[in-house]
Amino acid sequence: MCTYAFVHYKLHYACVSCRISFKRHPGNTQHTCPRCAAPLLCAGHDFAAPRRSNRKAWTVVAAVLGAGLRYEGFEACGCGREPKFRPRTRAQLRARRIAAARTGTPLAEMLGRVDPLG
């Protein structure tokens, strides 16, 4: 049974410059940050925001969201339960950036891999 098919769950939206996140219903309108009025980035259903004081973790979140990826644990319909890998530390992010530069693989694809060399 599809998890997201019958109930419309709120998505996480994040403002990287303010280092805050909100849950909003997805819609056709652009969600804006109430603090700085910048557009919020859609972070997906399973985003766990780091603490506001943790600047290093927010730089990783900014890189993942900037690459166009979202934090999703389910497939779009909710059937698959394979959580997608996303880097959580700057060391993981750095390793994937280096591997993407060496192999010519797009960074967005490399950020989704558990092993950057594999």
SVG drawing of the C-alpha trace seen along z (x, -y; Angstrom):
<svg xmlns="http://www.w3.org/2000/svg" viewBox="-6 -39 46 41">
<polyline fill="none" stroke="black" stroke-width="0.4" points="0.0,0.0 1.3,-3.4 2.2,-5.5 1.9,-8.9 -1.1,-8.1 -4.0,-8.7 -2.7,-11.3 -1.1,-14.5 1.8,-14.9 3.6,-18.2 7.1,-18.6 10.1,-20.0 11.3,-23.4 14.6,-24.9 16.2,-28.3 19.9,-27.7 20.9,-31.3 18.8,-31.5 19.5,-27.8 15.8,-27.0 13.3,-24.6 9.5,-24.5 6.8,-22.0 4.5,-23.2 1.9,-21.7 3.3,-21.4 1.5,-23.8 1.9,-25.9 3.0,-28.9 6.6,-29.6 7.1,-29.4 9.2,-32.2 11.2,-32.4 9.5,-34.5 12.8,-35.8 14.6,-36.9 11.8,-36.6 14.1,-34.4 12.5,-31.4 12.6,-28.2 14.2,-25.1 12.1,-21.9 14.0,-19.3 11.6,-16.4 9.6,-14.2 12.4,-12.9 14.7,-15.9 16.1,-16.1 17.4,-19.7 20.7,-20.0 20.8,-22.4 20.9,-26.0 24.3,-26.5 25.9,-23.7 27.2,-25.7 29.2,-22.8 26.2,-20.5 24.2,-23.3 26.9,-23.7 26.4,-20.0 22.6,-20.6 23.2,-23.6 25.3,-21.5 22.8,-18.7 19.8,-21.0 21.8,-23.1 22.5,-20.0 18.8,-19.6 18.5,-16.5 15.9,-16.0 15.9,-13.9 13.5,-11.1 13.2,-7.7 10.4,-6.5 9.9,-6.5 7.6,-9.2 4.5,-7.1 5.7,-5.7 6.0,-2.0 9.7,-1.6 11.3,-1.7 14.9,-2.1 16.3,-5.3 18.4,-7.4 21.9,-8.2 22.8,-11.8 26.1,-13.0 25.9,-14.2 29.5,-15.4 31.8,-17.7 34.3,-14.9 31.7,-12.8 30.8,-15.8 34.5,-16.5 35.1,-12.8 32.1,-12.9 33.2,-16.2 36.7,-14.9 35.4,-11.6 32.9,-13.6 35.8,-15.8 38.0,-12.8 35.5,-10.6 33.4,-13.3 30.2,-12.1 27.7,-14.8 27.8,-15.9 24.1,-15.2 24.6,-11.6 27.7,-11.2 26.0,-12.7 23.5,-9.9 26.1,-7.1 27.0,-5.4 30.5,-4.7 31.9,-7.5 34.5,-5.1 32.1,-2.3"/>
</svg>
